[in-house]
Amino acid sequence: MNAIQFVVFDLDDTLYLERDYAHSGFDAVAERFAGDIGAGFDIAARCRQLFDSPHRARVFNTLLAEANPPHAGALLTRMIEVFRTHTPRIALTRDADRAIHRLGQHLKLGLISDGFLVAQQAKVRALGLEQRLDAIVLTDQWGRPYWKPHPRAFETIARCLHVTPQSCVYVADNPRKDFVAPNALGWTTIMIRRPGAVHADAHATATDPEKVPFGGTAEAVIDTLDALLA
């Protein structure tokens, strides 16, 4: 650890709570489409309930099936677009804010994140990360085939800042995809477990070879970024 020069973070459920982004998006959709949907219930509240149910991957589909508005197919497309392009109301977790301040005084800091590009860019702006990090790589700039576990983002960010893999740390939350590439490249990998994280179910199986891809186990696990390189 004494040779570490560069700490790279994942974004969702590492530096802020992804649940907060989803709730922010549900509010934006409800405000924009309440009249079109015409539901006799609180649209944003119902979306939150569905997000915490087995319908998480089809929140809007399920909502529209329940409300049954006219032209539901076209409405679904517009709702997804508003969700992905809205200006999110999110904030860094307190430990993330402290860690960026503490580590940024003597190390280079970066970000590697998957997700639809316009949405991830909006999150980065809302969190003020462009002013606080040395390098940001959003993998969707190259298309979905380059999302993690593809190694391109890790190779690119290390090359841009002229650091060796052995001097890099990657901190993320999802053992199903986050650590395969950095492990293979010789980075140090650390998993953070956050209560209420979207992928919290994966945390309990983080060392199960049947649940985690080969080479995808993080070298260490922490529960707060206050413990990172402390």
C-alpha positions in Angstrom: 0.0 0.0 0.0 3.0 2.3 0.5 3.4 2.4 -3.3 -0.1 3.5 -4.1 -0.3 6.6 -6.3 -3.8 6.5 -7.8 -7.2 5.7 -6.2 -10.1 5.1 -8.7 -13.7 5.0 -7.6 -16.8 3.4 -9.0 -19.7 5.8 -8.9 -23.1 4.2 -8.2 -23.4 3.0 -4.6 -19.7 3.8 -4.0 -19.6 7.6 -3.9 -23.4 8.2 -3.5 -26.5 6.1 -3.1 -27.9 4.9 -6.4 -31.3 4.6 -4.7 -31.3 8.4 -4.4 -30.8 8.8 -8.1 -33.7 6.4 -8.9 -36.0 8.4 -6.5 -34.9 11.6 -8.1 -35.8 10.2 -11.5 -39.1 8.9 -10.4 -40.0 12.4 -9.1 -39.0 13.9 -12.5 -41.2 11.3 -14.4 -44.1 11.8 -12.1 -44.0 15.6 -12.5 -43.7 15.4 -16.3 -46.3 12.6 -17.0 -48.9 12.8 -14.2 -51.5 14.1 -16.6 -50.7 11.6 -19.4 -50.7 8.6 -17.0 -53.9 9.7 -15.2 -53.3 7.4 -12.3 -55.4 7.6 -9.2 -52.4 7.2 -7.0 -49.0 8.8 -6.2 -46.9 7.9 -9.2 -43.5 8.6 -7.6 -44.4 6.7 -4.5 -45.6 3.8 -6.5 -42.4 3.8 -8.5 -40.4 3.6 -5.2 -42.5 0.7 -4.1 -41.9 -1.2 -7.4 -38.1 -0.4 -7.2 -38.0 -2.3 -3.9 -39.9 -5.2 -5.3 -39.2 -8.0 -7.8 -40.3 -5.5 -10.5 -37.2 -3.3 -10.1 -36.1 -3.9 -13.7 -39.6 -3.0 -15.1 -40.8 -0.2 -12.8 -42.4 1.9 -15.6 -43.8 -1.1 -17.5 -45.5 -2.3 -14.3 -46.8 1.2 -13.5 -48.3 1.6 -16.9 -49.9 -1.8 -16.8 -51.6 -0.8 -13.5 -52.7 2.7 -14.7 -53.5 1.5 -18.3 -53.3 4.9 -20.0 -53.8 5.4 -23.7 -50.7 5.0 -25.9 -48.8 3.3 -23.1 -46.0 2.1 -25.5 -45.1 5.6 -26.7 -45.5 6.9 -23.1 -43.0 4.3 -21.8 -40.3 5.4 -24.3 -40.8 9.1 -23.2 -40.7 8.2 -19.5 -37.4 6.3 -19.8 -35.9 9.2 -21.7 -36.9 11.7 -19.0 -35.6 9.4 -16.3 -32.2 9.1 -18.0 -31.8 12.8 -18.9 -33.2 14.4 -15.8 -31.0 16.6 -13.6 -30.5 14.4 -10.5 -30.9 15.5 -6.9 -28.1 13.5 -5.4 -25.2 14.1 -3.0 -21.9 12.4 -2.1 -22.2 10.2 1.0 -20.4 11.8 3.9 -17.6 9.3 4.0 -17.1 9.7 0.2 -16.8 13.4 0.6 -14.3 13.0 3.4 -12.3 10.3 1.5 -12.0 12.5 -1.6 -10.8 15.4 0.5 -8.4 13.3 2.6 -6.8 11.2 -0.2 -6.8 14.0 -2.8 -4.2 15.9 -0.7 -1.5 13.4 -1.6 -2.8 11.0 -4.2 -4.3 11.2 -7.7 -8.0 10.3 -7.8 -10.2 9.0 -10.6 -13.5 7.5 -11.6 -14.6 4.6 -13.8 -18.3 4.0 -14.2 -20.7 2.1 -16.4 -24.2 3.2 -17.3 -25.9 5.2 -20.0 -23.6 8.1 -20.9 -26.0 11.0 -20.6 -27.2 9.7 -17.1 -23.7 9.2 -15.8 -22.6 12.6 -17.1 -25.5 14.2 -15.2 -24.5 12.4 -12.0 -20.9 13.5 -12.3 -22.0 17.1 -12.7 -24.5 16.9 -9.9 -21.8 15.6 -7.5 -19.2 18.2 -8.6 -16.7 15.5 -9.4 -15.1 17.1 -12.4 -13.6 19.7 -10.0 -12.4 17.1 -7.5 -11.0 14.2 -9.5 -7.9 14.0 -11.8 -9.5 11.7 -14.4 -13.0 10.4 -15.2 -13.8 7.6 -17.6 -17.4 6.8 -18.4 -17.3 3.5 -20.3 -20.4 4.1 -22.3 -18.5 6.7 -24.4 -17.2 3.6 -26.3 -20.5 1.7 -26.2 -21.9 -1.0 -24.0 -19.4 -3.7 -25.0 -16.8 -1.7 -23.1 -18.7 -1.6 -19.8 -17.0 -3.5 -17.0 -15.6 -6.2 -16.9 -13.9 -5.0 -20.1 -10.4 -3.7 -19.2 -10.3 -0.8 -21.6 -11.3 1.9 -19.0 -8.7 0.7 -16.5 -5.9 0.6 -19.1 -6.9 4.0 -20.5 -7.1 5.8 -17.1 -3.7 4.5 -15.9 -2.0 5.4 -19.2 -3.5 8.9 -19.2 -2.0 9.6 -15.7 1.2 7.7 -16.3 0.8 5.4 -13.4 1.6 1.7 -13.2 -1.1 -0.9 -12.5 0.7 -1.8 -9.2 0.2 1.7 -8.0 -3.5 1.8 -8.6 -6.5 0.9 -6.4 -10.1 0.4 -7.5 -12.9 0.8 -5.1 -16.4 -0.4 -6.1 -19.4 -2.2 -4.8 -20.5 -4.9 -7.3 -18.5 -8.2 -7.2 -20.4 -9.5 -10.2 -18.5 -7.2 -12.6 -16.3 -4.6 -10.9 -13.1 -6.4 -10.0 -12.4 -8.8 -12.9 -10.4 -6.4 -15.0 -8.5 -4.5 -12.4 -7.5 -7.8 -10.7 -6.2 -9.2 -14.0 -4.2 -6.0 -14.6 -2.5 -6.1 -11.2 -4.5 -3.4 -9.4 -5.4 -3.5 -5.8 -9.2 -4.0 -5.5 -11.4 -3.1 -2.6 -15.2 -3.7 -2.2 -17.4 -1.3 -0.2 -20.6 -2.6 1.3 -23.3 0.0 1.8 -26.6 -0.6 3.6 -29.4 -0.1 1.1 -27.1 -0.5 -2.0 -28.9 -1.6 -5.1 -26.5 -4.6 -5.4 -26.5 -5.3 -1.6 -27.6 -8.9 -2.4 -24.3 -9.5 -4.1 -22.3 -8.4 -1.0 -23.4 -11.5 0.9 -22.0 -13.8 -1.9 -18.9 -11.7 -2.6 -16.6 -14.8 -2.1 -18.9 -17.4 -3.6 -17.3 -18.8 -6.7 -20.8 -19.7 -8.1 -21.9 -16.1 -7.7 -18.8 -14.2 -8.6 -17.0 -14.5 -11.9 -13.6 -16.1 -12.0 -11.0 -13.5 -10.9 -13.7 -11.2 -9.6 -13.2 -11.3 -5.9 -11.9 -8.1 -4.3 -8.8 -8.3 -2.2 -10.4 -6.4 0.7 -13.8 -5.4 1.9 -14.7 -2.2 3.8 -17.9 -0.8 5.1 -17.0 2.9 4.9 -14.6 4.9 2.8 -13.2 6.3 6.0 -11.3 3.0 6.2 -9.8 3.4 2.8 -6.0 3.5 3.0 -6.4 4.7 6.6 
